[in-house]
């Protein structure tokens, strides 16, 4: 029996288009591009700023036109978007 743990639902790289108010309007993730129907929630995490590995992320929970809900996160340290279902 293997004792290795496997992560599930890990965030994946994404490309995100924003409107004039910096809200997501489209997202490309896992090889498909989809329209954002609405932004359900937005929040920011700014933690461990005192350490060598600070966490600074802006999150948007969105619902796509297909009905799928995603959490999009802009990593302000690494300067990249991630998507997580």
C-alpha positions as CSV (number, residue, x, y, z in Angstrom):
1,X,0.0,0.0,0.0
2,X,1.3,3.4,-1.0
3,X,1.6,6.1,1.7
4,X,1.9,8.9,-0.9
5,X,-0.7,11.7,-0.6
6,X,-2.2,13.1,-3.7
7,X,-3.6,16.7,-3.8
8,X,-7.0,17.0,-5.3
9,X,-8.6,20.1,-6.8
10,X,-5.3,21.9,-7.1
11,X,-5.3,25.3,-8.7
12,X,-4.2,25.4,-12.4
13,X,-2.7,28.3,-14.4
14,X,-5.3,30.5,-16.1
15,X,-5.6,33.5,-18.4
16,X,-8.1,36.1,-17.2
17,X,-9.6,39.1,-19.0
18,X,-10.8,42.0,-16.9
19,X,-13.3,44.8,-17.4
20,X,-12.7,48.5,-16.7
21,X,-13.4,47.9,-13.0
22,X,-10.9,45.0,-12.8
23,X,-13.6,42.3,-12.6
24,X,-13.1,39.1,-14.5
25,X,-15.1,38.8,-17.8
26,X,-13.5,35.7,-19.4
27,X,-11.2,33.0,-18.3
28,X,-9.1,30.4,-20.2
29,X,-8.3,27.4,-18.0
30,X,-7.6,23.7,-18.8
31,X,-7.5,24.4,-22.5
32,X,-10.9,26.1,-22.8
33,X,-12.1,29.7,-22.8
34,X,-15.3,30.6,-21.1
35,X,-17.4,33.7,-20.4
36,X,-17.9,34.8,-16.8
37,X,-21.6,35.3,-16.1
38,X,-21.2,37.0,-12.7
39,X,-18.8,37.7,-9.9
40,X,-20.2,36.1,-6.7
41,X,-17.6,37.3,-4.2
42,X,-14.2,39.1,-4.0
43,X,-11.7,39.0,-1.2
44,X,-8.0,39.6,-0.6
45,X,-5.5,37.6,1.5
46,X,-2.3,39.4,2.7
47,X,-0.4,37.1,5.1
48,X,3.1,36.2,6.1
49,X,4.3,39.6,4.9
50,X,7.1,39.4,7.4
51,X,8.6,36.2,6.0
52,X,10.6,35.2,2.9
53,X,7.4,33.7,1.4
54,X,4.6,36.3,1.7
55,X,1.1,35.5,0.5
56,X,-0.7,38.3,-1.4
57,X,-3.7,37.2,-3.4
58,X,-6.9,38.7,-4.8
59,X,-9.7,36.2,-5.1
60,X,-12.8,36.3,-7.3
61,X,-15.5,33.6,-7.0
62,X,-17.2,33.5,-10.3
63,X,-20.0,31.7,-12.1
64,X,-19.3,30.9,-15.7
65,X,-22.0,31.0,-18.5
66,X,-22.0,27.2,-18.4
67,X,-23.0,27.3,-14.7
68,X,-19.6,26.2,-13.4
69,X,-18.3,28.0,-10.4
70,X,-14.6,28.8,-10.2
71,X,-12.3,30.7,-7.8
72,X,-9.9,32.8,-9.7
73,X,-6.9,34.1,-7.8
74,X,-4.4,36.7,-8.8
75,X,-1.1,36.0,-7.1
76,X,0.4,39.5,-6.5
77,X,3.8,38.1,-5.6
78,X,4.2,35.7,-8.6
79,X,2.1,37.9,-11.0
80,X,0.0,35.1,-12.3
81,X,-3.6,33.9,-12.4
82,X,-4.8,30.5,-11.0
83,X,-8.2,28.9,-11.3
84,X,-9.7,26.3,-8.9
85,X,-13.0,24.5,-9.1
